[in-house]
Amino acid sequence: PRVDIINRDHEVILRAQLPGVDKNDLDVSMNDDTVTIKGQTSHEEEEEHGDYYRHECSSGSFTRTFVLPSNVDGSKAKATFKNGILELTIPKNEESKCRSIQID
């Protein structure tokens, strides 16, 4: 699946495009600064016209692991899944947040 990782000042957002994947067929896990997305798809199509009969089945699975660009607090991560888009919002730890440095 296609994935965008957006590194903002106070959070990291991961968006994955998962068309045809059901919410119940998704598994998202975090370990330190990595996120793993696993999923399955299946599709069945049947067509019958007189002497003609066609039955097609397809299925597949995927696993992707991403290293996040900074220290994040996985215990506060939030996930939403709507219209085939998985969005994870993961806040950064205090020491990882972007801050200005004054130049002398």
C-alpha positions in Angstrom: 0.0 0.0 0.0 1.0 3.6 -0.6 2.0 5.4 2.6 2.7 9.0 3.5 4.6 9.9 6.7 4.2 13.5 7.8 6.7 14.8 10.4 5.0 17.8 12.2 6.3 19.8 15.2 4.4 17.9 17.9 3.3 14.7 16.1 4.0 12.2 13.3 1.1 11.3 11.0 1.1 8.1 8.9 -1.5 7.7 6.2 -1.9 4.5 4.3 -4.1 3.9 1.3 -5.8 0.6 1.7 -8.6 0.2 -0.9 -10.5 -3.0 -0.7 -9.2 -3.8 2.8 -11.8 -4.3 5.6 -11.2 -2.8 9.0 -11.4 -6.2 10.6 -8.6 -7.5 8.3 -6.1 -4.9 9.5 -3.5 -5.2 12.3 -1.4 -2.2 13.3 1.3 -2.5 15.9 4.1 -0.3 17.3 7.4 -1.1 18.8 9.6 1.8 20.0 10.0 3.9 16.8 8.6 1.5 14.3 5.0 0.9 13.0 3.9 -2.3 11.3 0.8 -2.6 9.2 -0.6 -6.0 8.2 -3.6 -6.7 6.2 -5.5 -9.1 3.9 -7.8 -8.7 0.9 -10.1 -11.1 -0.7 -12.5 -10.8 -3.6 -14.9 -13.2 -5.3 -16.8 -12.6 -8.5 -19.3 -14.9 -10.1 -21.1 -14.5 -13.4 -23.5 -16.9 -15.2 -25.3 -16.4 -18.5 -26.9 -19.5 -20.1 -24.0 -21.9 -20.9 -21.4 -19.4 -19.8 -20.2 -19.6 -16.2 -17.3 -17.6 -14.7 -16.1 -17.7 -11.1 -13.0 -15.7 -10.0 -11.4 -15.6 -6.6 -8.4 -13.5 -5.5 -6.8 -12.9 -2.2 -3.6 -11.4 -0.9 -1.8 -10.1 2.1 0.7 -7.5 2.9 3.0 -6.4 5.7 4.9 -3.1 5.8 7.1 -1.8 8.6 8.1 1.9 8.9 10.8 3.5 11.0 9.4 6.8 12.3 11.6 9.9 11.9 11.8 10.8 15.7 11.1 9.6 19.2 7.3 9.2 19.5 5.0 8.2 22.4 3.3 5.0 21.1 1.1 4.7 24.1 -0.8 7.8 23.0 -1.1 6.8 19.3 -4.6 7.1 17.7 -5.8 5.4 14.6 -8.7 6.0 12.3 -9.9 4.0 9.3 -12.3 5.7 6.9 -13.0 5.2 3.1 -9.9 2.9 2.7 -7.5 5.4 4.4 -5.7 4.4 7.6 -4.5 7.4 9.6 -2.2 7.1 12.6 -1.5 10.1 14.7 1.4 9.6 17.1 2.5 12.4 19.4 6.2 13.1 19.9 8.0 12.9 23.2 8.9 16.3 24.8 12.6 16.0 24.0 11.8 15.3 20.3 9.6 18.3 19.6 10.9 20.9 17.3 12.3 24.0 18.9 14.2 27.1 17.8 17.9 27.6 18.6 19.2 31.1 18.9 22.3 31.9 17.0 25.0 33.9 18.9 
